[in-house]
C-alpha cells in the first residue's frame, strides 16, 4: 500500500491593514541587551581559555615526537612514542624534534596502552568540562546542531542557562523564606554554577601543568625512564578531580530541584488543614502528631484572621 501524501496548500498572507500587534515596550538599552542574547553575543564561557590551554598541553604530550637514526631496526623516521604501534630499536643518538639527543641506552619502542588509556581519560575530562561549562555559561544555547545539546542549551537531564538560573534563584529564595528570623543571609545560588566561577579554570590549569610537567618529562624519556604506574596514577587523580568538580555542580542542582519540590508539597499541605473534612481527616491518618497539631493551629489562626477581617469590614460600614 503506497504511503499517502499530504497535499500542500499555498495561502495568501493575512492583510495587515489596520492591524496592531501588542508588544512589550522596551527601551533602546533593553532592546540591545535582548538582541545580544538572541544573536548569541551576550554570553562567554569563562573557562574556555583554560580548556584550550589544557587541550594543547595534552596534545603536546601525546604527540611528542623523536627521530630514530638510520641504520637501526625501523630507523630513519620520526615517531610519537606513546602512539607508535610497531617496534623500533633505538640507542644513544636518537633525538627529539629539535635534534637534541634524548637517549643513553639501547631498547625498542612499542605503544603503551596504560599511558594511552590515562591520556584518553584526560581527554574525556577536558571534553566533559567543555560541555559542562558551556551549559553553565549559556554558550550551549547557540551551538546549533551540536549533538551534546538540546533545546535551550540542555544537556542530558540538565537544563540550560534559563532553567539553571531559575532553579538557583528559586532555591535561594525558598531557603530564605524558611530560615529563622535574624539568621544571616546564605548563598544557595552559586554552588550550581561553581565550575564557571573559578574552580573550573583552576582544574583545567592543573591538567595543563601536569601535561607540560611530569607527563611531558616522562614521554621525553620513554621507554627508558619513569614509572608507568606512577604517571598514570597522577593523570587519573587529576581526571577524578575534574569529574568531582562537575559532579558537585550537578549535585547542587539536583538537590535544589528536590528541595523545591518538597517545599512546594509543604506549602500545599498548609491548605490541607483549611478543609475541615476530607483533607484534614486524611492528614489525621498520614501525618505525624506534631504536624497535625501545627496544622490545626494554622487553620485556627486563619479562621480567626477571616473573622477579624469581616468584623473590620462591618465596623467600616457602620462608620460610613
RABEL-V134407 format. One record per residue. PHI is phi in whole degrees, -180 to 180 (* if undefined). NEAR is the number of other ideal C-beta (glycine too) atoms within 10 Angstrom. Layout:
((PHI	NEAR) (PHI	NEAR))
This chain:
((*	3) (-68	4) (-72	4) (-67	6) (-107	6) (-94	5) (-65	5) (-99	5) (-114	5) (-104	4) (-113	5) (-73	5) (-68	5) (-62	7) (-68	7) (-106	8) (-60	5) (77	5) (-91	7) (-133	6) (-111	5) (-71	4) (-135	6) (-73	6) (-81	6) (-117	12) (-73	8) (-60	7) (-66	8) (-64	11) (-62	11) (-63	11) (-64	13) (-63	13) (-64	12) (-67	12) (-66	14) (-63	11) (-89	9) (88	13) (-95	10) (-89	16) (-117	17) (-141	11) (-86	20) (-70	17) (-96	27) (-58	18) (-60	12) (-68	22) (-64	22) (-63	14) (-65	18) (-65	30) (-63	19) (-63	13) (-66	23) (-65	24) (-63	13) (-62	15) (-70	24) (-71	21) (-102	12) (-54	20) (-119	15) (-129	23) (-104	19) (-98	23) (-61	14) (-65	8) (96	9) (-100	16) (-62	12) (75	15) (-75	17) (79	11) (-144	14) (-99	11) (-132	21) (-101	14) (-53	21) (-73	22) (-111	15) (-72	18) (-104	8) (-94	12) (-133	11) (-128	20) (-83	15) (-136	25) (-151	15) (-53	11) (129	15) (-67	21) (-131	16) (-83	15) (-62	11) (-89	7) (88	7) (-82	9) (-66	10) (-132	18) (-118	21) (-138	12) (-157	9) (-91	11) (-165	14) (-137	14) (-84	23) (-172	13) (-67	15) (-112	19) (-68	11) (-64	12) (-69	23) (-60	14) (-65	13) (-62	22) (-70	23) (-65	15) (-65	18) (-64	25) (-62	17) (-63	13) (-66	24) (-65	22) (-62	13) (-64	16) (-67	25) (-61	21) (-64	17) (-63	25) (-73	26) (-62	27) (-70	29) (-68	29) (-94	22) (89	22) (-63	24) (-61	25) (-64	22) (-114	17) (-92	15) (-60	7) (80	5) (-69	13) (-71	6) (-82	17) (-125	21) (-109	14) (-61	8) (72	14) (83	26) (-72	19) (-141	17) (64	11) (-85	8) (-105	17) (-76	20) (-83	21) (-61	21) (-65	13) (-65	16) (-62	22) (-65	16) (-64	12) (-66	20) (-63	19) (-67	14) (-65	18) (-65	23) (-59	18) (-69	12) (-64	18) (-67	18) (-64	12) (-62	9) (-102	9) (-78	12) (-71	5) (-57	4) (93	5) (-70	8) (-69	5) (-63	9) (-121	10) (-82	8) (-105	20) (-90	18) (-68	12) (-57	17) (-70	26) (-111	19) (-54	16) (-64	26) (-97	23) (-106	15) (135	11) (-60	16) (-64	27) (-63	21) (-63	13) (-64	26) (-68	29) (-64	15) (-65	16) (-61	27) (-60	22) (-64	15) (-65	22) (-67	25) (-76	17) (-102	13) (-62	16) (-68	29) (-65	17) (-62	14) (-64	22) (-65	26) (-63	18) (-100	14) (-63	21) (-98	16) (-94	13) (-125	14) (81	17) (-113	9) (-59	15) (-61	9) (-65	11) (-70	22) (-65	20) (-66	12) (-62	16) (-63	27) (-62	14) (-65	11) (-68	24) (-60	22) (-63	12) (-64	15) (-65	25) (-65	17) (-62	11) (-64	20) (-66	20) (-63	11) (-64	15) (-63	24) (-66	15) (-65	13) (-63	20) (-66	22) (-62	14) (-63	14) (-66	23) (-62	16) (-64	11) (-63	17) (-64	17) (-65	10) (-70	11) (-65	16) (-61	12) (-64	9) (-61	11) (-67	11) (-64	10) (-63	16) (-56	13) (-73	13) (-57	19) (-79	22) (-81	13) (-95	13) (-70	10) (-112	7) (-65	9) (-69	16) (-65	17) (-67	11) (-61	12) (-64	18) (-63	13) (-94	7) (-107	9) (-94	17) (-70	9) (-53	8) (-62	8) (-65	14) (-65	17) (-64	11) (-64	15) (-62	21) (-65	14) (-64	11) (-66	16) (-63	18) (-66	11) (-65	10) (-65	14) (-64	12) (-63	10) (-65	10) (-64	10) (-62	10) (-64	10) (-65	10) (-64	10) (-62	10) (-65	10) (-64	10) (-64	10) (-59	10) (-63	9) (-66	8) (-63	7) (-62	6) (-66	5))
